[in-house]
Amino acid sequence: WPESQFGSSSSFTEEDVPITGDAFWQVKRAVWKNTIQQPYRVHDVVIVDNFRVGHGREMYAGPRTSRQIMTAWSDSYPASWA
């Protein structure tokens, strides 16, 4: 998507300093260059460990009835994962 579609950024550093538009788009481009796109098919299931993997979803314009997103949280992990 073209950058103009997203408008201006309202992003800040940990110190609450505004991030310039140029720096914001540099980060967005770096993320995009290092992103793997995986198309989903009917009945696909995706399980993600939020502590180990950076992840997200692209915009979705299809009918709401054609996609379900369910989440579950747990603090119970096998000892081998620590």
Secondary structure as UniProt FT lines:
FT   HELIX           3..6
FT   TURN            14..15
FT   HELIX           21..33
FT   TURN            42..43
FT   TURN            50..52
FT   HELIX           64..66
FT   HELIX           79..81
//
